[in-house]
């Protein structure tokens, strides 16, 4: 089944404790991205990657890092999480950078930073 | 902000009725897309309409686009309880520096009562 998977689905952590949210897709997609969803703000893009070893900032990249060492994986790294990073996070992928390609979303990771 | 703005924020109807949601945006676009999000789940792509199209159908969905008014509407006919979800519009702004970047609105929460 074609899908985007994220782990963990739920995470409660404390300020400053480094964490990684994994994202993997099995559709051989080149383009992957991370969004955060907050009440009243909709989805905002954090980082995106057009291909292996090619990443770029989205609209809200502060406090986040990403890497794209393999085509299928695009982990989101929070080196020193803070409470304002409490949010619902979504990974997404599509065939290529053109927005005409259908975008597939993962199930989401609900992160709480205490 | 380039993001779309959905209206209304919330809509409550009975099964069998039609549901209409609107989206307004600010800048010229290449295309506009609608997504559905069931509670706590990832977004699912519903339909894409190109800037040179005025209307598009997919099953019970009908999307219109008026580029002169910078607005779109999503009509769900003969709604079902299973249509209960949040609906988001996303625009691909016509700017080379942000090629392929999608900007999401805050969503319309649709509740369909049996």
Interface residues (C-beta under 8 A of the other chain):
Chain A: X4 X31 X35 X40 X41 X42 X43 X44 X45 X48 X58 X90 X92 X97 X98 X99 X100 X102 X103 X104 X105 X106 X107 X108 X110
Chain B: X3 X30 X31 X33 X40 X41 X42 X43 X44 X45 X48 X88 X92 X99 X100 X101 X102 X104 X105 X106 X107
